[in-house]
Amino acid sequence: MELILSDRPLFLPAAPEREYIDLSQKKVAPCVGCFGCWVKTPGRCVIRDDAPQIYPLIARSRRVLYVSRVVFGSWAPPMKAMLERSLPIQQAFLRPYMGETHHVQRLVEEKDAVILAYGPESQEEKDLFRRLVERNRRNMSFKSYQVIFCREEEVQDAAEKEVLSWNK
């Protein structure tokens, strides 16, 4: 399965086994850190909004295009909220992984990920975002990943180009 997770509307070609989610049109509250998804309702978030329909798609996807504005060297708030709310796809149990301690995943496919990042003004902000993605990749099950920076007015074309390359 392929997933396009964006913080803004995009017009992209549809394909079988491909989901497109525009987070700007979804209600995803920030994680409250209650760990109910580990303790009270394992694998399910206790917050009732659109996130529980989205994080299983993230888990099942083998290829993901994340489209996000970079804000202060991090993901845009809608993307950050969604990624934090994906905690239920991890278990409370820890394991050594690549020399670090990480949570055991709950039936999560390894992913080839492309992060289309727009909006950073400085090289420092780009470098900070690259370091963040590098740190996130293990918890997000990235088998491979690439960060592509572009200007805001280039996002639609860059996303189209990436998705069309998937069809080859």
Summary of the structure (lengths in Angstrom):
residues: 168
radius of gyration: 15.6
end to end distance: 15.4
largest distance: 44.1
contacts: 491
relative contact order: 0.18
helix: 33%
strand: 31%
